[in-house]
Amino acid sequence: MLVVAPFLMIGLSFGVGFLSANSSQSGNKIAVVSNQSTLRDQFIKENKDDIKKSISSIKAAKTAFKDEQIAGYIVLSSDSHQVSAIFHGGRSLESNINTKLDSFLMQQQQRLNLINAKLSPAQSNTLQQQPQFKQIVQKKTGNAKIARLISFWVMVLMVYMILITYSSVTAQEIASEKGTKIMEIIFSSTSAYKYFAGKILGVLLVILTQLISYGIGGWGSYLIAQHASFTKEIVAANHALLDKVVSNLLSINLVYLFLGVILYTILAAFSGALVAKAEDASKAAQPAIYLVMIAFFATFPFQNNADALVVKIMSYVPFFSSFFMPLRIIDQSVGGWEVAASLVVLVGSICLLIQYIGGIYEGLMLQTDDSSFWKRFKRGVSYH
């Protein structure tokens, strides 16, 4: 269900979008009638997606409106001096069509005004002079900023949801084995270190399978959206933005995501081994989940300020670097050597933690007395 649920949501969204698109193509369309066929044809040509072309007379428009086949109708009229339009409908004209109609009427009225003014060609050209507008988009403005924010939220939410889920699963599974006879049999056959490493490896392979499934499914959904009738225009209009978001996600950030999951999974396993008995399995994941929540919410104030000193420090701190370093990478405010140093610290922490917890794992798992947390912790870490 963890793998399938996101795709069910995407499918549901596509279905709702398809039904909404079909609905808008029928009852939400309007008709246009006019005493001049040229005027009507020109307006329909510019706004064909919103117009029901088959209705060309006022009588037919009234009938269609009464039968709720259209949302209303526009009556265009023109004489030698003025262009006008009257909309008849059950509610106000939609803002996008209203804007297009205003623009169309202004153009037609300007054309009539120029004809009636009988200006010379030079004077007409002077009146038609248009202003110029240019955009100079800097690194952190425009689409680049939007893409950075989208990438940040997608990345931290992915890390957060995966960690919350698997931290709880790992901690509860290990806690449920606490104090059982089967653990004594297992430890008599193999080392606690191998058993612990096997547990962690099994969970990580499940997570890796889920990430690969998300990647394949996400790419497939993007391809479908490019060709679906109700989404292809949106995708085409935001193609550059989507490319930037995808490039931000399919980068070294995925390595940080995976390594962060490894680190928190090890912590969750340690938390599960520290509970007093199997009945306390539901409480086992709390330390790991609390730390995940702290790291997750700590990134919020810095989503637009990746150059802050706190972000720079936290991007090297294990348990926090998986959230903060991707923020700096997406912002393009970090050098390659800094990323490498952060990865070395993160990988080193994982190796040391596996080595240490694997060494004391037997002492933690074989404790069956209902003592305080700190006593169990001290006894576990002193085990050799």
SEDREN-175661 format. One record per residue: residue in three letters; x, y, z of N, C-alpha, C in turn. Coordinates in steps of 0.1 Angstrom, whole numbers, padded with zeros to 4 digits, always signed. Example, Ala and Ser with C-alpha at 12.3 -4.5 7.8 and 13.67 -1.06 7.14 Angstrom:
2
ALA+0132-0057+0078+0123-0045+0078+0132-0033+0078
SER+0128-0022+0071+0137-0011+0071+0129+0000+0079
***
This chain:
384
MET+0008-0012+0000+0000+0000+0000+0009+0013+0000
LEU+0020+0012+0007+0029+0024+0007+0034+0027-0007
VAL+0036+0017-0016+0040+0019-0030+0028+0023-0038
VAL+0017+0017-0036+0005+0019-0045-0003+0031-0042
ALA-0004+0035-0029-0012+0046-0025-0010+0059-0033
PRO+0003+0064-0034+0005+0076-0042+0000+0076-0056
PHE+0001+0064-0062-0003+0063-0076-0018+0062-0077
LEU-0025+0057-0066-0039+0057-0066-0044+0072-0065
MET-0037+0080-0057-0041+0094-0055-0039+0102-0069
ILE-0028+0098-0076-0025+0105-0089-0036+0101-0099
GLY-0040+0088-0099-0050+0083-0108-0064+0090-0104
LEU-0066+0091-0092-0079+0098-0088-0079+0113-0092
SER-0067+0119-0091-0066+0133-0095-0068+0135-0110
PHE-0062+0125-0118-0064+0125-0132-0079+0123-0136
GLY-0085+0114-0129-0099+0111-0131-0108+0123-0129
VAL-0106+0130-0117-0113+0142-0114-0111+0153-0124
GLY-0098+0154-0128-0095+0164-0138-0101+0162-0152
PHE-0102+0149-0155-0108+0145-0168-0123+0148-0168
LEU-0130+0145-0157-0144+0147-0155-0147+0162-0155
SER-0138+0170-0148-0140+0185-0148-0138+0191-0162
ALA-0128+0185-0169-0125+0191-0182-0137+0188-0192
ASN-0143+0176-0191-0154+0173-0199-0166+0181-0195
SER-0168+0184-0182-0179+0192-0178-0177+0206-0183
SER-0165+0211-0182-0163+0225-0187-0165+0227-0202
GLN-0163+0215-0209-0164+0216-0224-0179+0216-0228
SER-0188+0213-0219-0202+0212-0223-0210+0224-0217
GLY-0214+0222-0204-0223+0232-0198-0217+0245-0195
ASN-0204+0246-0195-0197+0259-0191-0194+0267-0203
LYS-0196+0262-0215-0193+0270-0227-0204+0280-0230
ILE-0201+0290-0238-0210+0301-0241-0212+0301-0257
ALA-0223+0308-0261-0225+0310-0275-0223+0324-0279
VAL-0220+0327-0291-0218+0340-0296-0226+0342-0309
VAL-0234+0353-0308-0242+0356-0320-0239+0371-0324
SER-0241+0374-0336-0238+0388-0340-0245+0391-0353
ASN-0247+0404-0355-0253+0409-0368-0243+0410-0379
GLN-0230+0407-0376-0219+0406-0386-0212+0393-0384
SER-0213+0385-0394-0207+0371-0393-0192+0372-0392
THR-0186+0383-0398-0171+0384-0398-0167+0387-0383
LEU-0174+0396-0376-0171+0399-0363-0172+0387-0354
ARG-0182+0379-0356-0185+0367-0348-0174+0356-0351
ASP-0171+0354-0363-0160+0344-0367-0147+0348-0361
GLN-0144+0361-0361-0130+0365-0356-0129+0362-0341
PHE-0140+0365-0334-0140+0363-0319-0139+0348-0316
ILE-0147+0340-0323-0146+0325-0321-0133+0320-0324
LYS-0126+0325-0335-0113+0320-0339-0103+0322-0328
GLU-0104+0333-0321-0095+0337-0310-0098+0329-0297
ASN-0110+0325-0295-0115+0318-0283-0123+0306-0285
LYS-0118+0297-0294-0126+0286-0299-0128+0276-0287
ASP-0119+0275-0277-0121+0265-0267-0133+0268-0257
ASP-0137+0281-0257-0148+0285-0248-0161+0287-0255
ILE-0162+0285-0268-0174+0289-0275-0180+0276-0281
LYS-0193+0276-0281-0201+0266-0288-0204+0271-0301
LYS-0197+0266-0311-0197+0272-0325-0211+0269-0332
SER-0217+0258-0329-0229+0254-0336-0241+0264-0334
ILE-0241+0272-0324-0252+0281-0321-0248+0295-0327
SER-0256+0299-0337-0253+0312-0344-0265+0322-0344
SER-0276+0318-0338-0287+0328-0338-0292+0330-0323
ILE-0299+0341-0321-0304+0344-0308-0314+0334-0303
LYS-0323+0330-0312-0333+0320-0309-0327+0307-0304
ALA-0317+0302-0312-0310+0290-0308-0303+0291-0295
ALA-0297+0303-0293-0289+0305-0280-0298+0305-0268
LYS-0310+0312-0270-0320+0312-0259-0325+0298-0255
THR-0327+0290-0266-0332+0276-0263-0321+0268-0256
ALA-0308+0269-0261-0297+0262-0255-0295+0266-0241
PHE-0296+0279-0238-0295+0284-0224-0306+0278-0215
LYS-0318+0278-0220-0329+0273-0213-0327+0258-0209
ASP-0322+0251-0219-0319+0236-0217-0306+0233-0210
GLU-0299+0244-0205-0287+0243-0197-0276+0236-0205
GLN-0276+0238-0219-0265+0233-0227-0253+0243-0228
ILE-0256+0255-0225-0246+0266-0224-0248+0274-0212
ALA-0237+0281-0208-0237+0289-0196-0243+0303-0198
GLY-0244+0307-0211-0249+0320-0215-0246+0323-0230
TYR-0249+0335-0234-0245+0338-0248-0242+0353-0249
ILE-0233+0356-0258-0229+0370-0261-0235+0375-0274
VAL-0241+0387-0274-0246+0393-0286-0236+0404-0290
LEU-0229+0402-0301-0220+0412-0306-0227+0420-0317
SER-0225+0433-0316-0230+0442-0327-0220+0453-0330
SER-0222+0458-0342-0212+0468-0347-0219+0477-0357
ASP-0216+0490-0357-0220+0499-0368-0208+0506-0372
SER-0210+0517-0379-0198+0524-0384-0191+0532-0374
HIS-0196+0533-0361-0189+0541-0351-0186+0533-0338
GLN-0193+0523-0335-0191+0516-0322-0194+0501-0323
VAL-0186+0494-0315-0187+0480-0313-0192+0477-0299
SER-0202+0468-0297-0208+0466-0284-0210+0451-0282
ALA-0212+0447-0270-0214+0433-0266-0223+0433-0254
ILE-0233+0423-0254-0242+0421-0243-0242+0406-0240
PHE-0239+0403-0227-0239+0389-0222-0252+0386-0215
HIS-0258+0375-0219-0270+0370-0212-0266+0356-0205
GLY-0268+0355-0192-0264+0343-0185-0270+0342-0172
GLY-0269+0330-0166-0274+0328-0152-0265+0333-0141
ARG-0252+0335-0145-0242+0341-0136-0232+0350-0143
SER-0224+0357-0136-0214+0366-0143-0205+0358-0153
LEU-0201+0365-0163-0192+0359-0173-0179+0355-0166
GLU-0173+0343-0169-0160+0339-0162-0149+0350-0165
SER-0141+0351-0156-0131+0362-0157-0121+0361-0169
ASN-0117+0349-0172-0108+0347-0184-0115+0351-0197
ILE-0128+0347-0198-0136+0351-0211-0139+0365-0210
ASN-0142+0371-0199-0144+0385-0198-0132+0393-0202
THR-0120+0389-0198-0108+0396-0202-0106+0396-0217
LYS-0108+0384-0222-0106+0382-0237-0116+0390-0245
LEU-0129+0391-0240-0139+0399-0246-0136+0414-0246
ASP-0131+0419-0234-0127+0433-0233-0116+0436-0243
SER-0106+0427-0244-0095+0430-0253-0100+0430-0267
PHE-0108+0421-0271-0114+0420-0284-0121+0433-0288
LEU-0130+0437-0279-0138+0449-0281-0129+0461-0283
MET-0119+0462-0275-0110+0474-0275-0102+0474-0289
GLN-0098+0462-0294-0091+0462-0307-0101+0466-0318
GLN-0113+0461-0318-0123+0464-0328-0127+0479-0328
GLN-0128+0484-0316-0132+0498-0314-0121+0507-0319
GLN-0108+0503-0316-0097+0511-0320-0096+0511-0336
ARG-0099+0500-0342-0098+0499-0356-0109+0508-0363
LEU-0121+0509-0357-0131+0518-0362-0128+0532-0360
ASN-0122+0535-0348-0118+0549-0345-0107+0554-0355
LEU-0098+0546-0359-0088+0549-0368-0094+0552-0382
ILE-0103+0543-0385-0110+0545-0399-0118+0558-0399
ASN-0125+0561-0388-0133+0573-0388-0125+0586-0386
ALA-0113+0585-0380-0105+0597-0379-0098+0601-0392
LYS-0098+0592-0402-0092+0595-0415-0078+0601-0413
LEU-0069+0594-0406-0056+0598-0404-0047+0594-0416
SER-0036+0601-0417-0026+0597-0427-0019+0584-0422
PRO-0012+0577-0432-0005+0565-0428+0005+0567-0417
ALA+0012+0579-0417+0022+0582-0407+0016+0584-0393
GLN+0004+0591-0393-0003+0593-0381-0008+0580-0375
SER-0013+0571-0384-0018+0558-0379-0007+0550-0373
ASN+0005+0550-0379+0016+0543-0374+0020+0548-0360
THR+0019+0562-0359+0023+0568-0346+0014+0563-0334
LEU+0001+0563-0338-0009+0558-0327-0008+0543-0324
GLN-0002+0536-0333-0001+0521-0331+0012+0517-0324
GLN+0020+0527-0321+0033+0524-0314+0030+0517-0301
GLN+0037+0506-0298+0035+0498-0286+0046+0500-0276
PRO+0044+0499-0263+0055+0499-0253+0062+0486-0254
GLN+0074+0487-0248+0083+0475-0247+0084+0470-0233
PHE+0084+0457-0231+0086+0451-0218+0095+0439-0218
LYS+0105+0440-0210+0115+0428-0209+0116+0423-0195
GLN+0119+0411-0193+0122+0405-0180+0136+0400-0180
ILE+0143+0404-0169+0157+0399-0167+0156+0391-0154
VAL+0156+0378-0155+0154+0369-0144+0167+0365-0138
GLN+0169+0368-0125+0181+0365-0118+0181+0350-0113
LYS+0191+0346-0107+0192+0332-0102+0181+0328-0093
LYS+0177+0336-0083+0168+0332-0073+0154+0339-0075
THR+0151+0343-0087+0138+0349-0089+0131+0342-0100
GLY+0118+0345-0102+0111+0339-0113+0109+0325-0112
ASN+0110+0318-0123+0109+0303-0124+0119+0296-0115
ALA+0131+0302-0114+0142+0295-0106+0138+0295-0092
LYS+0132+0305-0087+0128+0305-0073+0116+0296-0070
ILE+0106+0296-0079+0095+0287-0078+0099+0273-0078
ALA+0108+0269-0088+0113+0256-0089+0121+0252-0076
ARG+0128+0261-0071+0136+0258-0059+0127+0255-0047
LEU+0116+0263-0046+0106+0260-0035+0099+0247-0036
ILE+0095+0244-0049+0088+0232-0051+0097+0220-0048
SER+0109+0221-0053+0119+0210-0051+0121+0208-0036
PHE+0123+0219-0029+0125+0218-0014+0114+0211-0007
TRP+0101+0215-0010+0090+0209-0003+0088+0194-0007
VAL+0090+0191-0020+0089+0177-0024+0100+0168-0017
MET+0112+0173-0016+0123+0166-0010+0121+0164+0005
VAL+0118+0174+0012+0117+0173+0027+0104+0165+0030
LEU+0094+0166+0022+0082+0158+0025+0085+0143+0022
MET+0092+0140+0012+0096+0126+0009+0104+0120+0020
VAL+0114+0128+0025+0123+0123+0036+0114+0121+0048
TYR+0106+0131+0051+0098+0130+0064+0088+0118+0064
MET+0081+0116+0053+0071+0106+0052+0077+0092+0053
ILE+0088+0090+0045+0095+0077+0045+0101+0074+0059
LEU+0107+0084+0065+0113+0082+0078+0103+0079+0089
ILE+0092+0087+0089+0081+0085+0099+0076+0070+0098
THR+0074+0066+0085+0068+0053+0083+0078+0042+0087
TYR+0090+0042+0082+0099+0031+0084+0106+0031+0098
SER+0107+0043+0104+0112+0043+0118+0102+0036+0127
SER+0089+0038+0125+0079+0032+0133+0079+0017+0131
VAL+0080+0013+0118+0080-0002+0114+0092-0009+0120
THR+0104-0003+0118+0116-0009+0123+0116-0011+0138
ALA+0113+0000+0145+0113+0000+0160+0103-0010+0165
GLN+0091-0010+0160+0081-0019+0165+0085-0034+0163
GLU+0091-0037+0151+0094-0051+0148+0105-0056+0157
ILE+0115-0047+0160+0126-0051+0169+0121-0052+0183
ALA+0113-0043+0187+0107-0043+0201+0098-0055+0203
SER+0091-0060+0193+0083-0071+0195+0090-0084+0197
GLU+0103-0084+0194+0112-0096+0196+0119-0095+0210
LYS+0117-0084+0217+0124-0082+0229+0120-0093+0240
GLY+0131-0099+0245+0129-0109+0256+0123-0122+0252
THR+0122-0125+0239+0116-0138+0235+0127-0148+0235
LYS+0123-0161+0236+0133-0172+0236+0140-0173+0223
ILE+0132-0169+0212+0138-0171+0199+0151-0163+0197
MET+0152-0151+0204+0164-0143+0204+0176-0151+0210
GLU+0174-0158+0220+0185-0165+0226+0190-0176+0217
ILE+0180-0183+0210+0184-0193+0200+0192-0187+0188
ILE+0187-0175+0184+0194-0169+0172+0208-0165+0176
PHE+0209-0159+0188+0223-0154+0192+0232-0165+0195
SER+0227-0177+0198+0236-0189+0200+0240-0194+0186
SER+0234-0191+0175+0237-0196+0162+0245-0186+0154
THR+0243-0173+0156+0250-0163+0148+0253-0151+0158
SER+0261-0142+0153+0265-0130+0161+0254-0120+0161
ALA+0252-0113+0172+0242-0102+0173+0245-0091+0162
TYR+0258-0089+0159+0261-0079+0149+0256-0083+0136
LYS+0257-0095+0131+0252-0100+0118+0237-0099+0118
TYR+0231-0103+0129+0216-0103+0129+0211-0088+0128
PHE+0218-0079+0135+0214-0065+0135+0216-0059+0121
ALA+0228-0062+0115+0231-0057+0102+0221-0062+0091
GLY+0217-0075+0093+0207-0081+0084+0193-0074+0085
LYS+0189-0071+0097+0177-0064+0099+0177-0051+0092
ILE+0187-0043+0094+0188-0030+0088+0189-0031+0073
LEU+0196-0041+0068+0198-0042+0053+0184-0046+0047
GLY+0176-0055+0054+0163-0058+0049+0154-0046+0047
VAL+0154-0038+0058+0145-0026+0057+0150-0017+0046
LEU+0163-0015+0045+0168-0006+0035+0165-0010+0020
LEU+0165-0023+0018+0162-0028+0005+0147-0026+0002
VAL+0138-0027+0012+0124-0024+0010+0122-0009+0006
ILE+0129+0000+0014+0129+0014+0011+0134+0017-0003
LEU+0145+0011-0007+0151+0013-0020+0141+0009-0031
THR+0134-0003-0029+0124-0007-0039+0113+0003-0040
GLN+0109+0008-0029+0098+0018-0029+0102+0031-0036
LEU+0115+0036-0034+0120+0047-0041+0120+0045-0056
ILE+0125+0033-0060+0126+0030-0074+0112+0030-0080
SER+0102+0024-0073+0088+0024-0078+0083+0038-0079
TYR+0086+0047-0070+0082+0061-0071+0088+0067-0083
GLY+0101+0065-0085+0107+0071-0097+0101+0067-0110
ILE+0099+0054-0112+0093+0048-0124+0079+0053-0126
GLY+0071+0052-0115+0057+0057-0115+0056+0072-0118
GLY+0065+0080-0111+0064+0094-0113+0068+0098-0128
TRP+0078+0091-0133+0081+0094-0147+0070+0090-0157
GLY+0064+0079-0154+0052+0074-0162+0041+0084-0161
SER+0038+0089-0149+0027+0099-0147+0030+0112-0155
TYR+0043+0116-0155+0047+0128-0162+0044+0126-0177
LEU+0048+0114-0183+0046+0112-0197+0031+0112-0200
ILE+0023+0106-0191+0008+0106-0194+0003+0120-0194
ALA+0007+0128-0184+0003+0142-0183+0006+0150-0195
GLN+0017+0147-0202+0022+0154-0214+0012+0151-0226
HIS+0005+0140-0226-0004+0137-0237-0019+0137-0233
ALA-0022+0137-0221-0036+0138-0217-0042+0151-0221
SER-0054+0151-0226-0061+0163-0232-0062+0174-0222
PHE-0065+0171-0209-0068+0181-0199-0056+0186-0191
THR-0044+0180-0194-0032+0184-0187-0020+0188-0196
LYS-0021+0184-0209-0009+0186-0218-0006+0201-0220
GLU-0017+0210-0220-0014+0224-0221-0007+0230-0209
ILE-0011+0225-0197-0005+0230-0185+0010+0225-0184
VAL+0012+0212-0188+0026+0207-0188+0035+0215-0198
ALA+0029+0217-0210+0036+0224-0220+0040+0239-0216
ALA+0030+0245-0209+0033+0259-0204+0043+0260-0193
ASN+0044+0249-0185+0054+0249-0174+0065+0239-0176
HIS+0068+0236-0189+0078+0226-0192+0092+0230-0185
ALA+0096+0242-0187+0109+0246-0182+0109+0245-0166
LEU+0098+0249-0160+0097+0248-0145+0098+0234-0141
LEU+0091+0225-0147+0091+0211-0143+0105+0204-0145
ASP+0112+0208-0156+0125+0203-0159+0135+0207-0147
LYS+0133+0219-0142+0142+0224-0131+0139+0216-0118
VAL+0126+0214-0116+0122+0206-0104+0128+0192-0105
VAL+0126+0186-0116+0131+0172-0118+0146+0171-0116
SER+0153+0181-0122+0168+0181-0121+0172+0183-0107
ASN+0165+0191-0099+0168+0193-0085+0166+0180-0077
LEU+0156+0172-0081+0153+0160-0073+0162+0148-0077
LEU+0164+0147-0090+0172+0136-0095+0187+0140-0095
SER+0192+0141-0083+0206+0146-0081+0212+0140-0069
ILE+0222+0146-0064+0229+0141-0051+0219+0141-0040
ASN+0208+0149-0041+0198+0149-0031+0192+0135-0028
LEU+0191+0127-0038+0186+0113-0035+0195+0105-0027
VAL+0208+0108-0028+0218+0101-0019+0216+0105-0005
TYR+0214+0118-0003+0211+0123+0011+0198+0117+0016
LEU+0188+0116+0008+0176+0110+0012+0178+0096+0017
PHE+0185+0088+0009+0187+0074+0012+0196+0072+0025
LEU+0207+0080+0026+0216+0079+0037+0209+0084+0050
GLY+0200+0094+0049+0193+0099+0060+0183+0088+0065
VAL+0177+0081+0056+0168+0070+0060+0176+0059+0067
ILE+0188+0056+0062+0196+0046+0069+0199+0050+0083
LEU+0203+0062+0085+0207+0067+0098+0195+0067+0108
TYR+0184+0071+0103+0172+0071+0112+0167+0057+0115
THR+0169+0048+0105+0164+0035+0107+0173+0028+0118
ILE+0186+0031+0118+0195+0025+0128+0191+0030+0142
LEU+0188+0043+0142+0183+0049+0155+0170+0043+0160
ALA+0161+0040+0150+0148+0034+0153+0150+0020+0159
ALA+0159+0013+0152+0163-0001+0157+0168+0000+0171
PHE+0177+0009+0174+0182+0011+0187+0171+0014+0197
SER+0162+0023+0194+0151+0026+0202+0142+0014+0205
GLY+0140+0006+0195+0132-0006+0197+0138-0016+0206
ALA+0152-0017+0206+0159-0026+0215+0160-0021+0229
LEU+0157-0008+0231+0157-0003+0245+0145-0004+0253
VAL+0133-0008+0247+0121-0009+0254+0122-0020+0264
ALA+0114-0020+0275+0115-0030+0285+0110-0043+0281
LYS+0099-0044+0273+0093-0056+0270+0086-0055+0256
ALA+0082-0066+0251+0075-0066+0237+0062-0058+0237
GLU+0055-0057+0249+0043-0050+0250+0044-0035+0248
ASP+0057-0030+0249+0060-0016+0248+0064-0012+0233
ALA+0061-0021+0224+0066-0019+0210+0060-0006+0204
SER+0047-0003+0208+0041+0009+0202+0048+0022+0207
LYS+0056+0022+0218+0063+0033+0222+0077+0034+0217
ALA+0082+0023+0210+0096+0022+0207+0101+0033+0197
ALA+0092+0037+0188+0097+0046+0177+0097+0060+0182
GLN+0092+0063+0193+0090+0077+0197+0103+0086+0197
PRO+0114+0081+0202+0126+0089+0201+0130+0093+0187
ALA+0130+0083+0178+0134+0085+0164+0124+0094+0157
ILE+0111+0092+0160+0101+0101+0153+0102+0115+0158
TYR+0104+0117+0171+0106+0131+0176+0117+0138+0170
LEU+0129+0131+0168+0140+0137+0162+0138+0140+0147
VAL+0130+0131+0140+0127+0134+0126+0118+0147+0125
MET+0108+0148+0134+0100+0159+0134+0107+0172+0137
ILE+0117+0172+0147+0125+0184+0150+0133+0188+0137
ALA+0139+0178+0131+0147+0182+0119+0138+0187+0108
PHE+0127+0181+0106+0118+0185+0095+0113+0199+0097
PHE+0107+0202+0109+0102+0215+0112+0113+0226+0113
ALA+0125+0222+0116+0136+0232+0117+0139+0238+0104
THR+0136+0231+0093+0140+0236+0079+0130+0247+0075
PHE+0118+0248+0080+0108+0257+0075+0112+0272+0075
PRO+0119+0277+0086+0122+0291+0085+0133+0294+0075
PHE+0140+0284+0070+0151+0287+0061+0149+0283+0047
GLN+0137+0281+0043+0134+0277+0029+0137+0288+0019
ASN+0137+0301+0024+0141+0312+0015+0154+0318+0020
ASN+0162+0311+0029+0174+0317+0034+0184+0306+0036
ALA+0188+0299+0025+0197+0288+0026+0211+0292+0029
ASP+0214+0305+0029+0228+0310+0032+0230+0313+0047
ALA+0219+0310+0055+0220+0313+0069+0231+0304+0076
LEU+0237+0310+0086+0248+0302+0093+0242+0289+0099
VAL+0230+0290+0105+0224+0277+0111+0223+0266+0100
VAL+0219+0270+0088+0218+0260+0077+0231+0254+0074
LYS+0241+0262+0073+0255+0258+0070+0260+0248+0081
ILE+0257+0251+0093+0262+0242+0104+0254+0229+0104
MET+0241+0230+0103+0233+0218+0103+0235+0209+0091
SER+0240+0214+0080+0242+0206+0069+0254+0196+0070
TYR+0261+0197+0082+0272+0188+0085+0269+0179+0097
VAL+0258+0182+0103+0254+0175+0116+0246+0162+0112
PRO+0250+0150+0115+0242+0138+0113+0228+0140+0119
PHE+0218+0133+0112+0204+0134+0116+0198+0147+0111
PHE+0205+0157+0108+0200+0170+0103+0205+0173+0089
SER+0216+0168+0085+0222+0171+0072+0213+0166+0060
SER+0206+0155+0063+0197+0150+0052+0186+0159+0049
PHE+0183+0169+0058+0172+0179+0055+0179+0192+0050
PHE+0190+0196+0057+0196+0209+0054+0205+0210+0042
MET+0213+0199+0040+0222+0200+0028+0214+0200+0015
PRO+0204+0192+0013+0196+0193+0001+0190+0207-0001
LEU+0187+0214+0010+0182+0228+0009+0193+0237+0002
ARG+0205+0235+0006+0216+0243+0001+0219+0239-0013
ILE+0218+0226-0016+0221+0221-0030+0211+0227-0040
ILE+0198+0226-0036+0188+0231-0044+0189+0246-0046
ASP+0194+0253-0036+0196+0268-0037+0209+0271-0044
GLN+0217+0261-0048+0230+0264-0054+0239+0273-0047
SER+0239+0272-0034+0247+0280-0025+0258+0272-0018
VAL+0261+0261-0023+0271+0252-0017+0281+0247-0028
GLY+0294+0245-0024+0304+0240-0033+0305+0225-0033
GLY+0312+0220-0042+0313+0205-0043+0321+0199-0031
TRP+0331+0206-0027+0339+0201-0016+0331+0201-0003
GLU+0322+0210-0001+0313+0211+0011+0304+0199+0011
VAL+0298+0196-0001+0289+0184-0002+0297+0171+0001
ALA+0309+0170-0005+0317+0158-0002+0320+0157+0013
ALA+0324+0168+0019+0327+0167+0034+0315+0163+0042
SER+0303+0168+0038+0291+0164+0045+0287+0150+0043
LEU+0290+0145+0031+0287+0130+0028+0296+0121+0036
VAL+0309+0126+0037+0319+0118+0045+0315+0117+0059
VAL+0310+0128+0065+0306+0128+0079+0294+0119+0081
LEU+0284+0120+0071+0272+0112+0072+0275+0097+0071
VAL+0283+0094+0061+0286+0079+0059+0294+0074+0071
GLY+0303+0082+0076+0311+0078+0087+0303+0076+0099
SER+0293+0085+0101+0284+0083+0113+0276+0070+0112
ILE+0271+0067+0100+0264+0055+0098+0272+0043+0101
CYS+0284+0042+0096+0293+0031+0098+0296+0029+0113
LEU+0299+0040+0120+0303+0039+0134+0291+0035+0142
LEU+0279+0040+0138+0267+0037+0146+0263+0022+0144
ILE+0264+0017+0132+0262+0003+0130+0271-0006+0137
GLN+0284-0002+0137+0294-0010+0144+0292-0010+0159
TYR+0288+0002+0165+0287+0003+0179+0274-0005+0184
ILE+0263-0002+0177+0250-0008+0181+0250-0023+0179
GLY+0256-0027+0168+0258-0041+0165+0266-0048+0176
GLY+0275-0041+0182+0283-0047+0193+0276-0049+0206
ILE+0267-0040+0209+0259-0040+0221+0245-0046+0219
TYR+0242-0050+0207+0228-0054+0204+0223-0066+0212
GLU+0232-0075+0215+0228-0087+0223+0224-0083+0237
GLY+0232-0074+0243+0230-0069+0256+0217-0062+0257
LEU+0213-0054+0247+0201-0047+0247+0189-0056+0246
MET+0190-0066+0237+0178-0074+0234+0175-0085+0245
LEU+0185-0089+0252+0183-0099+0262+0179-0094+0276
GLN+0178-0080+0277+0173-0074+0289+0158-0077+0290
THR+0154-0082+0301+0140-0085+0303+0134-0078+0316
ASP+0142-0072+0324+0137-0066+0336+0130-0052+0333
ASP+0120-0049+0341+0113-0037+0339+0118-0025+0347
SER+0131-0022+0343+0138-0011+0350+0135+0002+0342
SER+0141+0013+0347+0140+0026+0341+0147+0026+0327
PHE+0143+0035+0319+0150+0037+0306+0165+0039+0307
TRP+0169+0048+0316+0183+0051+0317+0191+0039+0322
LYS+0185+0031+0331+0193+0020+0336+0194+0009+0325
ARG+0184+0007+0317+0185-0002+0306+0195+0003+0296
PHE+0195+0016+0294+0205+0022+0284+0219+0021+0289
LYS+0222+0024+0302+0235+0022+0307+0240+0008+0307
ARG+0231-0001+0310+0235-0015+0310+0237-0020+0296
GLY+0230-0015+0287+0232-0019+0273+0244-0014+0267
VAL+0248-0002+0269+0260+0004+0263+0272-0001+0270
SER+0271-0007+0282+0283-0012+0289+0285-0027+0286
TYR+0276-0033+0277+0277-0047+0274+0289-0049+0264
HIS+0296-0059+0266+0307-0063+0257+0306-0077+0253
***
